[in-house]
């Protein structure tokens, strides 16, 4: 179940695509001091977003966003994650809770995609290995970004699945999720749980392709 509320924080979001913008706006709407990081922080699309839905968020490079945040979010394309970490500087992640909201998708064979990392590894684990000084928590990767904040479905609310090695970091992320309106979160355990969470993303995408719609999520039912 949900915990408390996330204390006011500086948040750095690396990635200025739809996922990064949605999460940056979510943290900004909850009163946090948010910087969104981009390889090109001056690009027109980002400037337009900052003057609209992203009002109140500032923009910088990956390195600036990583240095800014006490809480960090990785929201670049999954296959570019390690490059983005290198650009940001792993030292800027030291001691920080880092949310991995990414999936390692391979569209080379068309739709639906497959995972570019599978078997006895996952992107979440690679991120944690690349950031040994950070506490990485996988979250947000099993549902469409339109439902990241204040998720609402006609048949109730979905379950947010998370995974990570550090219990304190997961408490922080669950507080952030509670602040975003998630009343149901489930901890799968260590960061190796990213293997299952990333596979669930593929199931989510396949279901969307079959339905021809993307307004779905997963709910754990017990009892």
Secondary structure, DSSP 8 states (H G I E B T S, - for coil): -------S-EEEEE--SHHHHHHHHHHHHTT-EEEEE-TTTT-HHHHHHHTTTTTT-EEE-HHHHHHH-SEEEE-S-GGGHHHHHHHH-GGGGTT-EEEE----EE-TT-SS-EESS-SS--HHHHHHHHTTTSEEEE-STTS-GGGSSS--BTTB---EEEEES-HHHHHHHHHHHHHTT---EEE--SGGGHHHHHHHHHHHHHHHHHHT-----------
